[in-house]
Amino acid sequence: MPDPGIHSIVLFGAGNFATNLALALKKKGYDILQVYNRTAGNGNKLAEKAGAVFINDLSEVNTKADLYIISVRDSAIEMIAGQLHLKDKIIVHTSGSMDISILQKASSNFGVLHSPQTFSKTKPISFNNLYIDIQANNKHCEGVLVEFAKTFCKNVIVVTAEQRIFIHVAAVFAGNFTNFMYTIAEDILSGRDLPFELMQPIIKKTSENSNYKKPFTRQTGPAVRDDFEVIAKHMDILGKNNYPDYQKLYVLISDTILKYKKLHE
């Protein structure tokens, strides 16, 4: 059942996060009144799925909703918020890096509802076991947002602005950069007519190791073993086969592992 303080919602955006959030909220019984999107294609699709009305004109926003969620690209958040006049209604954005102050012209109650996760429109995922971090400009707003988030997610934490940006940075390392490492591995293998599937077992094992509180205790590879002979061989192979960017990354990451090891011995 919806939280007693929030029943109706207006959603701005129709991207990956907005789509997943809208479907999760609808499933929990929330009434999504409107979906605003700059373009009609994606906006109409999401509005239909959420049982909402699609709008692409901010002057048509329903000002009687309980919660307004802006889930658009960072550069568009302030523009949207600047055209809303919601008095004391709660408005949030879902960015991991933008300050909450960009919402202060829209309402006296504002905050952030952020999840350090990657989302896809084609494969919606449950929020239940994800994490939601909350920041708000006052205790009342914070309390309402926490109770709201707990209705569709078990793991809800209150954070400061500084903590939220560090969560965002950490997520880039843990998710975005890790995925690009897979891309590098695939590129190296495909150049020798080898399938990326060769990496699936080690990727699975590495993912399982992340369940431990101290991931570095599970660190393997030549750098953590001080195996400089192997490192030199790898560097030579990358250099001779025209992978200068990958060679630089290899050196940087190996050196960082060595420094981290010495610092925490």
N, C-alpha and C positions, 0 to 999 in steps of 0.2 A: 504493500500500500504506500502511496506517496506520503512524504513527510507533511505533517499538519501545517507547517509554515509555507510550503510551496506546493501548488497544484498545477498552475499554468505557466508555460514557458514560451518565450520567443527565441528562436535560434537564428543567428547570423552566420552564414557560411554553409557550404554543401560539399566540403572536402572530405578527406579520409577520416579525420577525427570527428568532425561534425556528424558524418553519416553513422559512425559507430555509436556515438553518444546518443543521437536521436533514436536509434533502434533500441538501445538499452533502456532509455527513459520511457519510451512507449511501452516496452515490455513490462515495466514496473508500474504502469498505470498513469503516468503523467500525461497531461494534456498539452501537446505542443500546438500552440495556436497558429503560429506563422513560421515559415522558413524564408529568410531573406537571402538572396544571392544576386550578385551583379548580373550573371547570365542565366537565362531561363532554363536551358537544357538540364544542367545538374540540379538546379534549384527546384524545378518541377518534379523531377524524379524523387528527390529526397522528401519533398512535401507530401507527395502521394504515399510514399512508404510510411511516413510518420503520421498520416492522417491530418495534415496541416494545410494551411492556405499559403500558397507561394506569393511572395511580393518581391519586387526589385526596385521599389521606391521607398526610401526611408521615411517619407512623410506619411506613409500608410501603416507604420508600425503601431500595433495595438499597445496602448500605454496602460492597460489594466492587468497585464500579466504579473505574476509573482516574481519571475526571474527572467533575466535577459542574458543570453550566453553568446559572446562574440568569439567565433572560432574561424577566423580568416587568417590570411598571411599577416605577419607582424606589421608590415608597412601600411596596412589598411585599417588597423584597429582604431587608431586615434581619429581617423577621418569619420568612421562610423559613429564612434562614441560622441564626437563633437556635434553631431546632428540629432542626438537624442536628448530629450528633456523628460526625465523619469522621476523627478522629485526624490522620494525616499525608497523607490523600488530597488531591489538588488540587481546589480549588473556585474558580470565577470567576463574576463577573457581567458583563453586557454593556453596562452603562450608561456614557454618556459623562460624566456629572456626579457620580455617587455615589462616595464614597471607598472604597478597598479595605478599610479597617479594619472596616467593617460585617460582614465575613466572618470576622473573627479568632476568634470563638467557635466556629465550625464546624470549623476545621482549623488546623494549624500551617503549611499551605501554601495561600496564596490570592492571587488576582490579578484582573485585568480583561482581557477580550478584547472589544475595541470596534471597530466599523467606522463611519466617518462617511458613512453612506449611508441612503437611504430604501428600505424594502422593502415588498413586497406579497405577500400569500398567493396571489393569483390569477395573478400573473406572476412566478414565481421567477426570480432572476438568478444568474449565475455569480459566485462570489467571486474567481475567478482574477485578474481585473484590478482588483479593488477594493483598498482598503487596510485592514489590520488593525493596530491599535495595541495593544501589550501593556504591562501594568504588573504587577509581582509583588512580594511582600514579601521574597523572597530570591533569590539568583542561581540556585540549583538550580531553583526553580519557574519563574523567568523563562526559563531555557534550555529546559526541557521545553515550556513554552507556545509559545515561538518556533518550535521544531522542529515542534510539532503544527500551528500555524497555517500554516507553510510547506507543509504537505501539501495544502492546498486553496486557498491564496492566495499569489501571487508577491510581493506587496508587504507585508512585515511589518516594523514598526518598534517599538522599545522606547521608551517615553515615561515622563516623570515625571507625578505627579498634576496639577501645574500645566499641563503641556503638554497633557494629555488634556482638561482643561476648556476650554482655549483652542481645541483642535480642535473641540470640541462647539459652542462659541460661533460659530466661523468657519463651521461647517456650517449653523447656523441662518441666518446671513446669506447664504451661497452657495446654499442649497437652499430652506429654508422661506420666507424673506422674498422670494426671487426668484419662487417660485411664487405668492405672494400678489400680487406686482406684476402677474403675468399676470391674476389675478382682477380687479384694479382696471382694467386695460386692457380686459378683457372687459366689465366693468360700464359703463365709459364708452362703449364702442362700441355695446353693446346698447341703450343709452338713446337712440341715434340710428339704430336699425335697421341697424346695420352689423355684419358678421360678424367674429368673433375671428380667423378665418383670415387676415385682412389682416395680422396680426402675425406669422404663421408665418415668413416670410423673415427678418425682423429678429431673431426669437428664435433661429433657426438660426444666423445670422451671429454673434450675440452669444455663443452657446454655442461656436462655433468659435474665437472670440477668446480664450476661457478657456484654450486650449492654450498660450498664450504665458506666460512666466514673470512678466511684469509686465503684468497686465491693464489698468492705468491708461494704458499707452502706446497702448491701443486705445480709450480713452474718447472717446465722441462726445457730441453734444447741446449745447444752448444754454449750459449752465452752464460747461462746459470751454472754450467759445468766447468766454466773457464776453459773450454776446448777451443783454443785459438787456432789450432791447425785446421779444424773443420770450418771455422768462421772464415779463415783465409781462403780455403778452397771454394766456399760458397761465393765469396766476393769475386774471386777470379772467374768463376763460371758466369756470374751475372754481368761482369765487365766485358768478357769476351763475346757474349751473346746479345750485346746491345740492349741491356736493361739498366741504363744509368740511373734512372729515377728509383727503380726498385733497389739498386745497389745502395743509394743514399739512405733509403728507408731502412734497409737491413743494418747498415752501420749505426744509424741513429737509435734504432730500437735496441740493438745489441748493447750499445754503450749505456743506454738508459737502464737496461736490465742489470748490467754489471754495477752501475752506480747504486741502484736501489738495493742490490744484494749486499754491497759493502756497508751501506748506511744502516741496514737492518740486521746485520750479523750480531 
